[in-house]
């Protein structure tokens, strides 16, 4: 099998390891697409300490969760509880895989319209169907930044 690009952020020692305090590697993923050719892009990123707090009037939580987020065919939603409840329901969340444990690649998504509450964020991993039709997925760690600007 051809080498796949890493999706999300890792510490670059392996594609399975999440980012660390001393190392960050970003990249694009091709999932199971046998064509690895992709156009070059500039990738921007923001680095935050794991925390729950305020940036001005924007309440946020940034964290890398445990390896518990699985695929669409594994029976989602899979949720991360926030370290502290938000004062309201967050307006949104940015998510990415923190390493790739399985061999299929994939993309993190918030799960359905009620994916965010003041206490948790519901997530799942989705896969392409380039090599197979199943969408089960190994348990992954997800990095997230949930925010509420109210």
N, C-alpha and C positions, 0 to 999 in steps of 0.2 A: 504494500500500500504506500502511496506517495505521502511525503511529509505534509501535514496540515499546518496552516497558520494558527497561531494562538489567538483565541478570541478573548478579549478583555485584558486583564492585567495579571501578570505573574511576577515572580522574583527572578525569572530567567534561569534558575538552576534546572528546572524541569517544567514542562507545560502544565503539570498538575499542581505545582506549588503556588499559593496566592502571593501577592506582593508582600514585601517585608519593609521594615523601617529603613533598610539600607539599599534596597534594590527594587526597581520598577521596570517592567518590560510591557510595551503595548503592541498590539498588532491587529490584523484583520483575519477573518476566518473565511474559509471556503467550504466549511462543513464537509460533506462527503463528495463534493464535486471533483471528479478526476482532473478537470482542467484547473490548474493552479495559477494560471495567468490572471493577474489583476493589475489595474492601473495604479500607479503610485499616488499616494495622498499624503497630505499633511495631517497629522493627528494632534489635536489639542487635548490637554488633560488638566484637571485640578486635583491637588493633593490636600487632603484634610486628615487631621487626627480623628480616630474613632471617638465620637462624642455626640451629645445631645445638647443643643443650646440655641443661641440667637446670633445671627449676623444682622445687626441693625434691628429691623422689625420682622425679619424672616426667621421663623423657628425651623430648625433642621435637626436631622439625625444622620450621621455618616458612620457606616460600620461594614465590616466583612463578617457575614454570618457563618454558621456551621454548615457542614456538608449535608444538608437535608432537602435541598430543592431538586425535585425530579421532573420528569417529562410529562407531557400531555396525556400519554397512555398509562401513566402510573397512578392516576386518580387524584389530580390536584383539586383544591389549591394546597400549596405548601406555604406556611407562613413563618415569618420572623416577627417576634414580639419586639416592640420598641423598648429600649432601655428605660425610657421615661415616657409616659403618655403625652401626646401632643395636647395643646390647649383647644384644638379643633381638629377636624379631619384634614390631613395634609392635602395640598393642592396637586402634588405630583411626586414622582420618584424617578430618579435616574438609576439604572441598574446595568450590571455587566457581570459576566462570569469572572471569578477570581481563580484562574487556572481552569484546566479542562481535565476532569478525572476519567471520563470515558473515552471511547475512540470515535464517537460519532460527531463531535462538535455540536454546536447549538447556540441558541440565543435566549437570553432571559427576557421574560415578559411579565408585566403585572397581569394578574389573573382576573379578567372580567371587570365590569364597571365598578363593582364594590371592592376593588382590590386594596383600598386603603381605608383604615379606620384610625381613630386617635390612639389605638393600642397596637396595631399590627399592620404588616404589609403582606399581601398574598401574592405569590409568585409561582411561575412554572418555567421549565426550559422547553423550548420548541426546537425541533430538528427539521432539516430539509428532508426530502424523500428521494434524493438522487440515486442512492444505491439500494434502498429498501423502503417499504411503506410504513413500518412501525415507527412509533414516536415515543417509545419508552426511553428512559435516560438514567444513567448513573446519578447518584446523589452528588450535587455540586455545592460549592461555596459561592455565594453571590455577594458582590460589593454593591451597596446601595447608598443613595443620598436622597432622603425624603425631605420635603420642605413644605412649609405653609406660610404664605405671605400675608395672611389676614391680620 
